[in-house]
Amino acid sequence: MQMNVNTQTPCPRTELIAADSLTRNDQVVISADELPYLVDAVTDLPNGGARVTYSSGDTVEYAAGEQVAVTV
């Protein structure tokens, strides 16, 4: 019996949530060909958006209601 084995890293399962619902240690998939980014901090913005700081030091500002993919 021959089995096909996927030797590539499997893609994590994701779901979409509003960026302002992110919490510390959520894993956000920014690009399908990269590892997920680990959330370090989330700050609410006056316009309803969210400023997300990742453990890498990168900071991204998301618009109010903008959705992001998180691993589940």
DODREN-969857 format. One line per 5 residues: number of its first residue (from 1); for each residue z, x, y of C-alpha. Coordinates in steps of 0.5 Angstrom, whole numbers, plus 500, padded with zeros to 3 digits. Layout:
BEGIN
NUM	Z,X,Y; ...
% end
This chain:
BEGIN
1	500,500,500; 498,503,507; 502,501,513; 500,502,520; 505,505,524
6	505,505,532; 507,512,534; 507,510,541; 513,508,545; 513,500,545
11	513,497,551; 520,493,553; 520,486,553; 520,483,560; 522,477,565
16	521,476,572; 527,475,577; 527,475,584; 529,481,587; 535,479,591
21	538,477,584; 538,484,581; 544,488,580; 547,495,578; 544,497,572
26	538,492,571; 532,496,569; 526,494,573; 519,495,570; 515,498,577
31	509,500,573; 507,499,565; 505,506,564; 512,509,566; 519,508,564
36	523,502,567; 527,504,574; 535,504,573; 538,500,579; 543,503,583
41	544,498,589; 542,492,592; 543,490,599; 541,484,602; 536,484,608
46	537,479,614; 530,476,613; 532,474,606; 529,480,602; 533,485,598
51	533,493,599; 533,496,592; 536,503,591; 534,506,584; 538,512,581
56	532,516,582; 534,516,589; 527,511,591; 528,505,595; 524,499,595
61	524,493,600; 522,487,597; 520,480,601; 524,474,600; 522,471,594
66	519,477,591; 519,477,584; 520,484,579; 520,485,572; 526,487,568
71	527,489,561; 531,484,557
% end
